[in-house]
């Protein structure tokens, strides 16, 4: 009986982990099957930085509307 608090704490934490993993599984399953449709065009800061660095090494001149200065 002296370790009853440890047993209760362990069972609560184990239950929370099970609920968490079941929720993650359901969310991933739904995204994978229904809602995720890639647009085909890359976006986000990583893609913008990659495109900027790619323009530096192109042989074509940069158009005036894209120049900063």
C-alpha positions in Angstrom: 0.0 0.0 0.0 2.9 2.3 0.4 3.5 2.5 -3.4 -0.2 3.2 -4.2 0.6 6.7 -5.4 3.2 5.4 -7.8 0.8 2.9 -9.2 -1.9 5.5 -9.7 0.6 8.0 -11.3 1.9 5.3 -13.6 -1.5 4.2 -14.7 -2.6 7.8 -15.4 0.5 8.5 -17.5 0.1 5.2 -19.4 -3.5 6.0 -20.2 -2.6 9.5 -21.4 0.0 8.0 -23.7 -2.5 5.6 -25.2 -5.0 8.3 -25.7 -2.4 10.5 -27.3 -1.2 7.8 -29.7 -4.8 6.8 -30.7 -5.5 10.5 -31.5 -2.3 10.9 -33.5 -3.1 7.7 -35.4 -6.7 8.9 -36.3 -5.4 12.3 -37.4 -2.7 10.9 -39.6 -5.1 8.3 -41.1 -7.6 11.1 -42.0 -5.0 13.3 -43.5 -3.5 10.5 -45.5 -6.7 9.3 -46.9 -8.8 12.4 -47.5 -7.7 15.9 -46.9 -4.1 16.1 -48.1 -3.8 17.2 -51.7 -0.4 18.6 -52.7 -0.7 21.7 -54.9 2.4 20.9 -57.0 4.0 24.2 -56.3 6.6 24.4 -53.6 5.9 27.0 -50.9 7.2 28.2 -47.6 10.4 29.9 -46.5 12.7 27.1 -47.5 11.4 27.0 -51.1 11.6 30.8 -51.3 15.2 30.8 -50.1 16.1 28.0 -52.5 14.6 29.8 -55.5 16.4 33.0 -54.5 19.8 31.2 -54.3 19.0 29.5 -57.6 18.5 32.9 -59.3 22.0 34.0 -58.2 23.6 31.2 -60.2 21.4 31.5 -63.3 22.9 32.9 -66.5 19.8 34.9 -67.3 19.7 38.6 -66.1 17.3 39.4 -63.3 14.3 41.4 -64.5 14.0 45.0 -63.2 10.8 44.3 -61.3 12.5 41.6 -59.2 15.6 43.7 -58.4 15.6 45.3 -55.0 17.9 48.2 -55.8 
